[in-house]
Amino acid sequence: MARPHAAFEAAVYTLLADHITGAAVYQDVPDNYSGSTVTLADLDGEPLDAKDSTDWSLRLSVLSEVAAEERAPCIALMDQVFNLLHRARIIVPGWVFAITFEADNVALDEGGASYVGTSFFRAIALSSN
């Protein structure tokens, strides 16, 4: 049974990297990078229905981090992510992904120098094979 995780992550990364402005998009932020970032974080999945199902439910968290003294720039970056992913339908070889927004939060980081927003998305991955 094929798993959709890698195809989903690659498709979301490409979509965000092609359209996000004012921040770099990463799967793993380099240690020396100091600008605003959007990072694909946790990705969980489980097959739908029976054990032989080829369709999956996926949950992705996306981190938006902005060095700022107030929350508004982080929320603006999170809005870009929301507008790109909520109700998106992405078709790639072997899969159709239907994505919806679930929840988000934004908080001051431990050092107090930046805000980090976490957005959660659910995707239904339908096998097109």
N, CA and C atoms as an extended XYZ file, in Angstrom:
387
Properties=species:S:1:pos:R:3:atomname:S:1:resname:S:1:resid:I:1 pbc="F F F"
N         0.851       -1.182        0.000 N   MET     1
C         0.000        0.000        0.000 CA  MET     1
C         0.888        1.234        0.000 C   MET     1
N         0.642        2.140       -0.913 N   ALA     2
C         1.395        3.386       -0.999 CA  ALA     2
C         0.945        4.346        0.098 C   ALA     2
N         1.913        5.057        0.646 N   ARG     3
C         1.614        6.069        1.661 CA  ARG     3
C         1.756        7.452        1.028 C   ARG     3
N         0.860        8.388        1.350 N   PRO     4
C         0.857        9.685        0.689 CA  PRO     4
C         1.755       10.744        1.325 C   PRO     4
N         2.378       10.449        2.433 N   HIS     5
C         3.078       11.459        3.223 CA  HIS     5
C         4.089       12.286        2.422 C   HIS     5
N         4.998       11.629        1.724 N   ALA     6
C         6.048       12.342        0.993 CA  ALA     6
C         5.465       13.195       -0.131 C   ALA     6
N         4.493       12.654       -0.855 N   ALA     7
C         3.874       13.413       -1.944 CA  ALA     7
C         3.122       14.624       -1.407 C   ALA     7
N         2.433       14.454       -0.276 N   PHE     8
C         1.696       15.559        0.326 CA  PHE     8
C         2.651       16.656        0.792 C   PHE     8
N         3.689       16.274        1.509 N   GLU     9
C         4.637       17.266        2.008 CA  GLU     9
C         5.289       18.030        0.858 C   GLU     9
N         5.686       17.325       -0.187 N   ALA    10
C         6.307       17.978       -1.337 CA  ALA    10
C         5.338       18.940       -2.022 C   ALA    10
N         4.085       18.535       -2.165 N   ALA    11
C         3.082       19.385       -2.822 CA  ALA    11
C         2.802       20.640       -2.004 C   ALA    11
N         2.662       20.489       -0.690 N   VAL    12
C         2.406       21.648        0.175 CA  VAL    12
C         3.625       22.569        0.190 C   VAL    12
N         4.800       21.991        0.283 N   TYR    13
C         6.023       22.802        0.264 CA  TYR    13
C         6.094       23.645       -1.016 C   TYR    13
N         5.860       23.022       -2.154 N   THR    14
C         5.922       23.737       -3.427 CA  THR    14
C         4.894       24.862       -3.482 C   THR    14
N         3.674       24.573       -3.061 N   LEU    15
C         2.624       25.591       -3.059 CA  LEU    15
C         3.016       26.783       -2.190 C   LEU    15
N         3.470       26.518       -0.979 N   LEU    16
C         3.838       27.608       -0.073 CA  LEU    16
C         5.075       28.349       -0.579 C   LEU    16
N         6.107       27.625       -0.995 N   ALA    17
C         7.345       28.262       -1.450 CA  ALA    17
C         7.103       29.152       -2.674 C   ALA    17
N         6.165       28.762       -3.529 N   ASP    18
C         5.872       29.537       -4.732 CA  ASP    18
C         5.050       30.792       -4.455 C   ASP    18
N         4.350       30.843       -3.304 N   HIS    19
C         3.393       31.938       -3.098 CA  HIS    19
C         3.569       32.764       -1.822 C   HIS    19
N         4.266       32.270       -0.835 N   ILE    20
C         4.460       33.027        0.406 CA  ILE    20
C         5.385       34.203        0.129 C   ILE    20
N         5.024       35.374        0.627 N   THR    21
C         5.888       36.544        0.499 CA  THR    21
C         6.334       36.997        1.890 C   THR    21
N         7.527       37.528        1.962 N   GLY    22
C         8.029       38.065        3.220 CA  GLY    22
C         8.595       37.039        4.176 C   GLY    22
N         8.729       35.792        3.748 N   ALA    23
C         9.272       34.736        4.603 CA  ALA    23
C         9.808       33.610        3.715 C   ALA    23
N        10.785       32.907        4.222 N   ALA    24
C        11.308       31.727        3.534 CA  ALA    24
C        10.545       30.500        4.007 C   ALA    24
N        10.355       29.547        3.113 N   VAL    25
C         9.642       28.310        3.442 CA  VAL    25
C        10.669       27.187        3.563 C   VAL    25
N        10.569       26.434        4.659 N   TYR    26
C        11.517       25.357        4.923 CA  TYR    26
C        10.801       24.112        5.429 C   TYR    26
N        11.505       22.983        5.283 N   GLN    27
C        11.152       21.781        6.012 CA  GLN    27
C        12.065       21.665        7.223 C   GLN    27
N        13.249       22.247        7.115 N   ASP    28
C        14.208       22.281        8.210 CA  ASP    28
C        14.971       23.598        8.105 C   ASP    28
N        14.716       24.519        9.007 N   VAL    29
C        15.326       25.847        8.955 CA  VAL    29
C        16.819       25.734        9.273 C   VAL    29
N        17.678       26.315        8.407 N   PRO    30
C        19.112       26.294        8.700 CA  PRO    30
C        19.420       27.022       10.013 C   PRO    30
N        20.413       26.552       10.730 N   ASP    31
C        20.776       27.135       12.021 CA  ASP    31
C        21.127       28.614       11.925 C   ASP    31
N        21.706       29.046       10.817 N   ASN    32
C        22.162       30.429       10.712 CA  ASN    32
C        21.136       31.369       10.089 C   ASN    32
N        19.929       30.893        9.792 N   TYR    33
C        18.910       31.746        9.173 CA  TYR    33
C        18.212       32.574       10.241 C   TYR    33
N        18.063       33.884        9.990 N   SER    34
C        17.479       34.747       11.020 CA  SER    34
C        16.225       35.486       10.565 C   SER    34
N        15.751       35.247        9.362 N   GLY    35
C        14.564       35.941        8.882 CA  GLY    35
C        13.274       35.237        9.264 C   GLY    35
N        12.180       35.769        8.775 N   SER    36
C        10.867       35.154        9.000 CA  SER    36
C        10.788       33.840        8.244 C   SER    36
N        10.123       32.862        8.846 N   THR    37
C        10.050       31.539        8.233 CA  THR    37
C         8.652       30.933        8.321 C   THR    37
N         8.390       30.074        7.374 N   VAL    38
C         7.249       29.163        7.408 CA  VAL    38
C         7.862       27.771        7.324 C   VAL    38
N         7.542       26.929        8.299 N   THR    39
C         8.159       25.609        8.372 CA  THR    39
C         7.094       24.524        8.394 C   THR    39
N         7.256       23.528        7.525 N   LEU    40
C         6.389       22.358        7.589 CA  LEU    40
C         6.867       21.539        8.771 C   LEU    40
N         6.015       21.350        9.747 N   ALA    41
C         6.408       20.690       10.995 CA  ALA    41
C         5.850       19.269       11.027 C   ALA    41
N         5.080       18.945       12.046 N   ASP    42
C         4.598       17.579       12.244 CA  ASP    42
C         3.607       17.160       11.162 C   ASP    42
N         3.728       15.907       10.743 N   LEU    43
C         2.822       15.316        9.767 CA  LEU    43
C         2.434       13.937       10.272 C   LEU    43
N         1.147       13.756       10.527 N   ASP    44
C         0.611       12.485       11.003 CA  ASP    44
C        -0.383       11.965        9.982 C   ASP    44
N        -0.531       10.655        9.931 N   GLY    45
C        -1.499       10.095        8.999 CA  GLY    45
C        -1.997        8.742        9.436 C   GLY    45
N        -3.171        8.397        8.911 N   GLU    46
C        -3.736        7.080        9.153 CA  GLU    46
C        -4.647        6.728        7.987 C   GLU    46
N        -4.686        5.442        7.638 N   PRO    47
C        -5.571        5.024        6.557 CA  PRO    47
C        -7.034        5.255        6.950 C   PRO    47
N        -7.830        5.573        5.964 N   LEU    48
C        -9.269        5.703        6.185 CA  LEU    48
C        -9.907        4.321        6.135 C   LEU    48
N       -10.903        4.130        6.950 N   ASP    49
C       -11.705        2.905        6.939 CA  ASP    49
C       -10.890        1.642        7.166 C   ASP    49
N       -11.039        0.700        6.272 N   ALA    50
C       -10.462       -0.642        6.446 CA  ALA    50
C        -8.946       -0.635        6.311 C   ALA    50
N        -8.328       -1.689        6.806 N   LYS    51
C        -6.872       -1.773        6.759 CA  LYS    51
C        -6.339       -1.822        5.335 C   LYS    51
N        -7.162       -2.194        4.382 N   ASP    52
C        -6.735       -2.246        2.991 CA  ASP    52
C        -7.043       -0.964        2.224 C   ASP    52
N        -7.517        0.052        2.910 N   SER    53
C        -7.868        1.298        2.254 CA  SER    53
C        -6.624        1.949        1.647 C   SER    53
N        -6.785        2.524        0.467 N   THR    54
C        -5.690        3.258       -0.161 CA  THR    54
C        -5.809        4.753        0.093 C   THR    54
N        -6.866        5.178        0.771 N   ASP    55
C        -7.086        6.584        1.082 CA  ASP    55
C        -6.662        6.862        2.524 C   ASP    55
N        -6.210        8.084        2.757 N   TRP    56
C        -5.635        8.442        4.053 CA  TRP    56
C        -6.198        9.751        4.584 C   TRP    56
N        -6.129        9.897        5.889 N   SER    57
C        -6.365       11.169        6.564 CA  SER    57
C        -5.005       11.634        7.100 C   SER    57
N        -4.629       12.861        6.757 N   LEU    58
C        -3.347       13.421        7.175 CA  LEU    58
C        -3.576       14.681        8.001 C   LEU    58
N        -2.677       14.946        8.931 N   ARG    59
C        -2.734       16.188        9.709 CA  ARG    59
C        -1.351       16.811        9.691 C   ARG    59
N        -1.286       18.065        9.251 N   LEU    60
C        -0.029       18.790        9.116 CA  LEU    60
C        -0.054       20.029        9.985 C   LEU    60
N         1.038       20.270       10.698 N   SER    61
C         1.186       21.553       11.397 CA  SER    61
C         2.218       22.386       10.653 C   SER    61
N         1.912       23.672       10.529 N   VAL    62
C         2.771       24.620        9.833 CA  VAL    62
C         3.129       25.724       10.812 C   VAL    62
N         4.427       25.954       10.993 N   LEU    63
C         4.898       27.001       11.904 CA  LEU    63
C         5.212       28.267       11.120 C   LEU    63
N         4.749       29.398       11.624 N   SER    64
C         5.076       30.705       11.054 CA  SER    64
C         5.801       31.485       12.138 C   SER    64
N         7.038       31.902       11.867 N   GLU    65
C         7.820       32.608       12.884 CA  GLU    65
C         8.296       33.946       12.337 C   GLU    65
N         8.069       34.998       13.130 N   VAL    66
C         8.445       36.350       12.744 CA  VAL    66
C         9.088       37.042       13.939 C   VAL    66
N        10.267       37.619       13.716 N   ALA    67
C        10.908       38.416       14.753 CA  ALA    67
C        10.217       39.775       14.768 C   ALA    67
N         9.455       40.038       15.815 N   ALA    68
C         8.685       41.277       15.895 CA  ALA    68
C         8.302       41.539       17.349 C   ALA    68
N         8.004       42.793       17.638 N   GLU    69
C         7.595       43.172       18.994 CA  GLU    69
C         6.108       43.011       19.216 C   GLU    69
N         5.387       42.754       18.140 N   GLU    70
C         3.940       42.550       18.279 CA  GLU    70
C         3.507       41.343       17.459 C   GLU    70
N         2.325       40.894       17.714 N   ARG    71
C         1.766       39.679       17.124 CA  ARG    71
C         1.321       39.846       15.669 C   ARG    71
N         0.955       41.058       15.265 N   ALA    72
C         0.333       41.291       13.955 CA  ALA    72
C         1.132       40.756       12.764 C   ALA    72
N         2.456       40.955       12.677 N   PRO    73
C         3.178       40.396       11.522 CA  PRO    73
C         3.119       38.872       11.445 C   PRO    73
N         3.109       38.220       12.578 N   CYS    74
C         3.000       36.759       12.591 CA  CYS    74
C         1.614       36.335       12.120 C   CYS    74
N         0.596       37.018       12.588 N   ILE    75
C        -0.766       36.698       12.157 CA  ILE    75
C        -0.916       36.923       10.656 C   ILE    75
N        -0.284       37.977       10.120 N   ALA    76
C        -0.348       38.229        8.679 CA  ALA    76
C         0.304       37.095        7.892 C   ALA    76
N         1.409       36.578        8.397 N   LEU    77
C         2.063       35.446        7.739 CA  LEU    77
C         1.193       34.194        7.836 C   LEU    77
N         0.589       33.970        8.992 N   MET    78
C        -0.322       32.839        9.159 CA  MET    78
C        -1.521       32.961        8.214 C   MET    78
N        -1.982       34.185        7.986 N   ASP    79
C        -3.090       34.400        7.054 CA  ASP    79
C        -2.714       33.963        5.638 C   ASP    79
N        -1.465       34.228        5.242 N   GLN    80
C        -1.024       33.767        3.919 CA  GLN    80
C        -1.099       32.247        3.825 C   GLN    80
N        -0.609       31.574        4.859 N   VAL    81
C        -0.645       30.111        4.884 CA  VAL    81
C        -2.093       29.624        4.826 C   VAL    81
N        -2.957       30.209        5.650 N   PHE    82
C        -4.372       29.841        5.672 CA  PHE    82
C        -4.997       30.003        4.285 C   PHE    82
N        -4.771       31.167        3.667 N   ASN    83
C        -5.399       31.449        2.378 CA  ASN    83
C        -4.920       30.514        1.271 C   ASN    83
N        -3.703       30.016        1.389 N   LEU    84
C        -3.186       29.084        0.389 CA  LEU    84
C        -3.666       27.644        0.610 C   LEU    84
N        -3.802       27.238        1.869 N   LEU    85
C        -4.084       25.831        2.145 CA  LEU    85
C        -5.547       25.503        2.442 C   LEU    85
N        -6.276       26.415        3.103 N   HIS    86
C        -7.656       26.088        3.473 CA  HIS    86
C        -8.506       25.910        2.217 C   HIS    86
N        -9.146       24.767        2.146 N   ARG    87
C       -10.004       24.368        1.025 CA  ARG    87
C        -9.238       24.204       -0.282 C   ARG    87
N        -7.926       24.006       -0.174 N   ALA    88
C        -7.123       23.738       -1.372 CA  ALA    88
C        -7.337       22.302       -1.826 C   ALA    88
N        -7.238       22.129       -3.103 N   ARG    89
C        -7.272       20.790       -3.706 CA  ARG    89
C        -6.018       20.694       -4.553 C   ARG    89
N        -5.160       19.767       -4.200 N   ILE    90
C        -3.890       19.604       -4.899 CA  ILE    90
C        -3.877       18.224       -5.549 C   ILE    90
N        -3.568       18.202       -6.826 N   ILE    91
C        -3.508       16.950       -7.572 CA  ILE    91
C        -2.063       16.715       -8.003 C   ILE    91
N        -1.533       15.579       -7.609 N   VAL    92
C        -0.187       15.163       -8.009 CA  VAL    92
C        -0.291       13.717       -8.497 C   VAL    92
N         0.711       13.231       -9.209 N   PRO    93
C         0.633       11.847       -9.677 CA  PRO    93
C         0.373       10.866       -8.524 C   PRO    93
N        -0.715       10.124       -8.642 N   GLY    94
C        -1.069        9.105       -7.655 CA  GLY    94
C        -1.988        9.567       -6.540 C   GLY    94
N        -2.162       10.896       -6.375 N   TRP    95
C        -2.939       11.391       -5.226 CA  TRP    95
C        -3.733       12.647       -5.551 C   TRP    95
N        -4.857       12.771       -4.864 N   VAL    96
C        -5.627       14.016       -4.819 CA  VAL    96
C        -5.746       14.367       -3.346 C   VAL    96
N        -5.313       15.583       -2.981 N   PHE    97
C        -5.353       16.043       -1.597 CA  PHE    97
C        -6.397       17.139       -1.449 C   PHE    97
N        -7.321       16.958       -0.534 N   ALA    98
C        -8.322       17.975       -0.196 CA  ALA    98
C        -7.996       18.447        1.217 C   ALA    98
N        -7.654       19.735        1.355 N   ILE    99
C        -7.123       20.264        2.605 CA  ILE    99
C        -8.111       21.220        3.257 C   ILE    99
N        -8.243       21.120        4.575 N   THR   100
C        -9.058       22.069        5.338 CA  THR   100
C        -8.293       22.506        6.588 C   THR   100
N        -8.589       23.703        7.015 N   PHE   101
C        -8.008       24.271        8.226 CA  PHE   101
C        -8.700       23.681        9.444 C   PHE   101
N        -7.928       23.403       10.499 N   GLU   102
C        -8.507       22.901       11.746 CA  GLU   102
C        -8.432       23.910       12.884 C   GLU   102
N        -7.247       24.458       13.150 N   ALA   103
C        -7.079       25.361       14.292 CA  ALA   103
C        -5.725       26.048       14.177 C   ALA   103
N        -5.530       27.076       14.991 N   ASP   104
C        -4.215       27.701       15.066 CA  ASP   104
C        -4.018       28.377       16.412 C   ASP   104
N        -2.779       28.749       16.670 N   ASN   105
C        -2.458       29.535       17.851 CA  ASN   105
C        -1.206       30.336       17.547 C   ASN   105
N        -1.012       31.423       18.278 N   VAL   106
C         0.183       32.249       18.116 CA  VAL   106
C         0.669       32.642       19.500 C   VAL   106
N         1.985       32.550       19.702 N   ALA   107
C         2.543       32.830       21.030 CA  ALA   107
C         3.914       33.465       20.899 C   ALA   107
N         4.286       34.199       21.918 N   LEU   108
C         5.623       34.766       22.015 CA  LEU   108
C         6.598       33.639       22.304 C   LEU   108
N         7.743       33.619       21.608 N   ASP   109
C         8.705       32.547       21.867 CA  ASP   109
C         9.349       32.718       23.242 C   ASP   109
N        10.079       31.708       23.679 N   GLU   110
C        10.652       31.702       25.030 CA  GLU   110
C        11.591       32.876       25.271 C   GLU   110
N        12.298       33.302       24.242 N   GLY   111
C        13.235       34.412       24.409 CA  GLY   111
C        12.580       35.775       24.329 C   GLY   111
N        11.328       35.826       23.911 N   GLY   112
C        10.594       37.080       23.821 CA  GLY   112
C        10.956       37.928       22.612 C   GLY   112
N        11.698       37.359       21.653 N   ALA   113
C        12.150       38.140       20.505 CA  ALA   113
C        11.308       37.925       19.251 C   ALA   113
N        10.482       36.906       19.254 N   SER   114
C         9.679       36.635       18.062 CA  SER   114
C         8.373       35.950       18.442 C   SER   114
N         7.453       35.984       17.503 N   TYR   115
C         6.182       35.276       17.660 CA  TYR   115
C         6.180       34.057       16.762 C   TYR   115
N         5.612       32.988       17.280 N   VAL   116
C         5.500       31.738       16.528 CA  VAL   116
C         4.028       31.353       16.465 C   VAL   116
N         3.540       31.191       15.255 N   GLY   117
C         2.172       30.734       15.054 CA  GLY   117
C         2.180       29.306       14.555 C   GLY   117
N         1.259       28.512       15.051 N   THR   118
C         1.117       27.137       14.591 CA  THR   118
C        -0.274       26.973       14.000 C   THR   118
N        -0.313       26.524       12.760 N   SER   119
C        -1.580       26.286       12.068 CA  SER   119
C        -1.697       24.796       11.788 C   SER   119
N        -2.879       24.254       12.025 N   PHE   120
C        -3.123       22.827       11.826 CA  PHE   120
C        -4.094       22.627       10.669 C   PHE   120
N        -3.735       21.715        9.785 N   PHE   121
C        -4.560       21.421        8.622 CA  PHE   121
C        -4.809       19.924        8.538 C   PHE   121
N        -5.990       19.566        8.087 N   ARG   122
C        -6.369       18.176        7.841 CA  ARG   122
C        -6.470       18.004        6.325 C   ARG   122
N        -5.961       16.894        5.842 N   ALA   123
C        -6.076       16.585        4.409 CA  ALA   123
C        -6.613       15.172        4.249 C   ALA   123
N        -7.495       15.029        3.302 N   ILE   124
C        -7.923       13.709        2.878 CA  ILE   124
C        -7.124       13.420        1.609 C   ILE   124
N        -6.399       12.313        1.644 N   ALA   125
C        -5.559       11.906        0.530 CA  ALA   125
C        -6.248       10.741       -0.185 C   ALA   125
N        -6.714       11.001       -1.378 N   LEU   126
C        -7.409        9.984       -2.162 CA  LEU   126
C        -6.464        9.444       -3.215 C   LEU   126
N        -6.283        8.138       -3.205 N   SER   127
C        -5.411        7.513       -4.185 CA  SER   127
C        -6.070        7.589       -5.560 C   SER   127
N        -5.274        8.020       -6.534 N   SER   128
C        -5.813        8.088       -7.898 CA  SER   128
C        -5.263        6.973       -8.776 C   SER   128
N        -4.668        5.983       -8.149 N   ASN   129
C        -4.136        4.817       -8.882 CA  ASN   129
C        -5.176        3.742       -8.989 C   ASN   129
